[in-house]
Amino acid sequence: MSSPLHKTLQPLFLGRQSYPLHSTLQKTNIYFGSKHKLFHQCAYNLSAIRKSRAAVYEKPGPPNEVLKIADISLSDDIPEGMALIRMMASPVNPSDLNQIEGLYPVKGQFSNRELVYIEEGADSQTPKNVSVAIGGNEGVGEILKVGETTEDSKNFEVGAWVLPNQSGKIGTWCTHAIVPTNDLVAVPNCNGVTPEQVSTIKVNPSTAYRMLKDFVDLSPGDYVIQNGANSGVGRAVIQLCREWGINTINIIRDRDNFDELSEELKSLGATMVIKDTDLKSSDVSVTLNNLEQPIKLGLNCVGGKQTLAMTKFLSRHGILVTYGGMSRQPVTLPTSFLIFKDIQAKGFWMTRWYKSHSEQERLEMWDHLLSLMRQGKLVSQPMTQINWSENGTPSELAEKLALGTGWGSKHMFVF
Ligand SMILES: NC(=O)c1ccc[n+]([C@@H]2O[C@H](COP(=O)([O-])OP(=O)(O)OC[C@H]3O[C@@H](n4cnc5c(N)ncnc54)[C@H](OP(=O)(O)O)[C@@H]3O)[C@@H](O)[C@H]2O)c1
């Protein structure tokens, strides 16, 4: 069959290997199965997609020092078992920044890529071969084109929305990528949800969901206590608990607009919002020690003294689950908590859960979360969107990148 997509053999740099390219004659049902898909494909003018604008780094270090914007060359042929995706939205998570710093257990994937750095005063537009990793681990992309599928590779329809299968395999802060289809998973049903909503589903809402489901049996009316309650995970915990009839005690750091933030969290379903500085007050002690139902679960985003102060309110046999270490302080608990109250301290890592559970299980969880999003019962945390425009001077682009990858408020790249 002759196809307009057919191209001659060219070298393609992906990872450390140079793949010999095969013909891109595609399966009829992928490219020509419906008018819609053909139109869709033409709308993106695939032959014009020869590069991906990406945030890359050559070695780990502080994000504001090591990240640069580059145009990475893309082949116009897609090898067997690979797909060309267009990224739509990708959040910046604390773990992404830790990964760039080299402080996260999942390291960036460095590989040789043909690229041109976009920087002020760059004198050459000739691509050079550089070993870089692309930042970002989470995000949603759309399939634009699929290579020949093999027995071992997955097949996707053009137009399908996809997420990375595992952290660390695909850098998501880029406009396009050619990636193994086995590193992708299709979003179960993207009707009625936006790319921005879907792009965050794999980490924060899923973490909240698993921590509420997998450690203790929570009955309606039971309590969960958590710190970092205004975080992405914390807000998902509040909303899932509201949906399941569970009460939440939410600890946040004191701030000028405490009342405003407290009201915002209550509007999501928070039962109580408490300042970290009030945790030792007698009023709070009296209230939390006299609840009608037990505080069975503590969720720790922070570590240090704030965690100790929170854990003392856990009921006998309660479980403290640590999932974040924002204060960079260790979790220390008095011996008496362990001996006399039988408190158990555990950890949770979403990456480990994905590795040890089937794709079916994650799809069931995402289906549930997406359905809550569709009904407006699970709203995303406020994030500043940074439009990754192709236009802009090199210094404007560098400014956007620095803004998006700074610590503090939460950002999302949209492409
Ligand atoms: N284990 C897992 O699988 C998993 C999954 C998802 C996330 N996480 C971790 O969970 C944490 C939160 O992630 P996120 O995306 O939800 O973050 P986020 O939305 O950026 O929220 C960060 C939270 O941390 C608080 N915080 C920041 N610095 C702090 C400090 N020095 N002391 C006390 N609190 C501090 C912030 O409070 P303020 O508003 O007061 O600054 C905010 O509540 C991160 O550590 C992340 O790596 C882990």
The ligand as an SDF file (V2000), in Angstrom:
LIG
                    3D

 48 52  0  0  0  0  0  0  0  0999 V2000
    4.6810    9.1330   48.2520 N   0  0  0  0  0  0  0  0  0  0  0  0
    4.0660    9.3960   47.1080 C   0  0  0  0  0  0  0  0  0  0  0  0
    3.7460    8.5280   46.3040 O   0  0  0  0  0  0  0  0  0  0  0  0
    3.7320   10.8230   46.8160 C   0  0  0  0  0  0  0  0  0  0  0  0
    2.7770   11.1450   45.8550 C   0  0  0  0  0  0  0  0  0  0  0  0
    2.4490   12.4810   45.6650 C   0  0  0  0  0  0  0  0  0  0  0  0
    3.1070   13.4640   46.3850 C   0  0  0  0  0  0  0  0  0  0  0  0
    4.0660   13.1010   47.2740 N   0  0  0  0  0  0  0  0  0  0  0  0
    4.7620   14.0760   48.1060 C   0  0  0  0  0  0  0  0  0  0  0  0
    3.8020   14.7860   48.8100 O   0  0  0  0  0  0  0  0  0  0  0  0
    4.2790   16.0870   49.0730 C   0  0  0  0  0  0  0  0  0  0  0  0
    3.2450   17.0730   48.5870 C   0  0  0  0  0  0  0  0  0  0  0  0
    3.1210   16.9630   47.1790 O   0  0  0  0  0  0  0  0  0  0  0  0
    2.0720   17.8790   46.4150 P   0  0  0  0  0  0  0  0  0  0  0  0
    2.2630   17.7220   44.9590 O   0  0  0  0  0  0  0  0  0  0  0  0
    0.7470   17.6190   46.9750 O   0  0  0  0  0  0  0  0  0  0  0  0
    2.6690   19.2830   46.8660 O   0  0  0  0  0  0  0  0  0  0  0  0
    2.1280   20.7490   46.8530 P   0  0  0  0  0  0  0  0  0  0  0  0
    0.7500   20.7990   46.3170 O   0  0  0  0  0  0  0  0  0  0  0  0
    3.1870   21.6030   46.2530 O   0  0  0  0  0  0  0  0  0  0  0  0
    2.0280   21.0880   48.4120 O   0  0  0  0  0  0  0  0  0  0  0  0
    3.1420   21.1780   49.2270 C   0  0  0  0  0  0  0  0  0  0  0  0
    2.6580   21.1860   50.6640 C   0  0  0  0  0  0  0  0  0  0  0  0
    3.7660   21.1290   51.5160 O   0  0  0  0  0  0  0  0  0  0  0  0
    3.6950   22.2030   52.4740 C   0  0  0  0  0  0  0  0  0  0  0  0
    5.0440   22.6100   52.7840 N   0  0  0  0  0  0  0  0  0  0  0  0
    5.9790   23.0600   51.9540 C   0  0  0  0  0  0  0  0  0  0  0  0
    7.1320   23.2820   52.6120 N   0  0  0  0  0  0  0  0  0  0  0  0
    6.8880   22.9910   53.9130 C   0  0  0  0  0  0  0  0  0  0  0  0
    7.6700   23.0340   55.0960 C   0  0  0  0  0  0  0  0  0  0  0  0
    8.9400   23.4210   55.0780 N   0  0  0  0  0  0  0  0  0  0  0  0
    7.1010   22.6630   56.2610 N   0  0  0  0  0  0  0  0  0  0  0  0
    5.8020   22.2820   56.3000 C   0  0  0  0  0  0  0  0  0  0  0  0
    5.0180   22.2000   55.2030 N   0  0  0  0  0  0  0  0  0  0  0  0
    5.5510   22.5710   54.0310 C   0  0  0  0  0  0  0  0  0  0  0  0
    2.9110   23.2810   51.7380 C   0  0  0  0  0  0  0  0  0  0  0  0
    2.3580   24.1270   52.7010 O   0  0  0  0  0  0  0  0  0  0  0  0
    2.4260   25.7280   52.5950 P   0  0  0  0  0  0  0  0  0  0  0  0
    1.2340   26.1360   51.7690 O   0  0  0  0  0  0  0  0  0  0  0  0
    2.3220   26.1360   54.0050 O   0  0  0  0  0  0  0  0  0  0  0  0
    3.7350   26.0710   51.9420 O   0  0  0  0  0  0  0  0  0  0  0  0
    1.8640   22.4290   51.0350 C   0  0  0  0  0  0  0  0  0  0  0  0
    0.8570   22.0350   51.9200 O   0  0  0  0  0  0  0  0  0  0  0  0
    5.6260   16.1820   48.3680 C   0  0  0  0  0  0  0  0  0  0  0  0
    6.6380   15.8640   49.3090 O   0  0  0  0  0  0  0  0  0  0  0  0
    5.5460   15.1090   47.3220 C   0  0  0  0  0  0  0  0  0  0  0  0
    6.8110   14.6380   46.9100 O   0  0  0  0  0  0  0  0  0  0  0  0
    4.3760   11.8190   47.5140 C   0  0  0  0  0  0  0  0  0  0  0  0
  1  2  1  0
  2  3  2  0
  2  4  1  0
  4  5  1  0
  4 48  2  0
  5  6  2  0
  6  7  1  0
  7  8  2  0
  8  9  1  0
  8 48  1  0
  9 10  1  0
  9 46  1  0
 10 11  1  0
 11 12  1  0
 11 44  1  0
 12 13  1  0
 13 14  1  0
 14 15  2  0
 14 16  1  0
 14 17  1  0
 17 18  1  0
 18 19  2  0
 18 20  1  0
 18 21  1  0
 21 22  1  0
 22 23  1  0
 23 24  1  0
 23 42  1  0
 24 25  1  0
 25 26  1  0
 25 36  1  0
 26 27  1  0
 26 35  1  0
 27 28  2  0
 28 29  1  0
 29 30  1  0
 29 35  2  0
 30 31  1  0
 30 32  2  0
 32 33  1  0
 33 34  2  0
 34 35  1  0
 36 37  1  0
 36 42  1  0
 37 38  1  0
 38 39  2  0
 38 40  1  0
 38 41  1  0
 42 43  1  0
 44 45  1  0
 44 46  1  0
 46 47  1  0
M  CHG  2   8   1  16  -1
M  END
$$$$
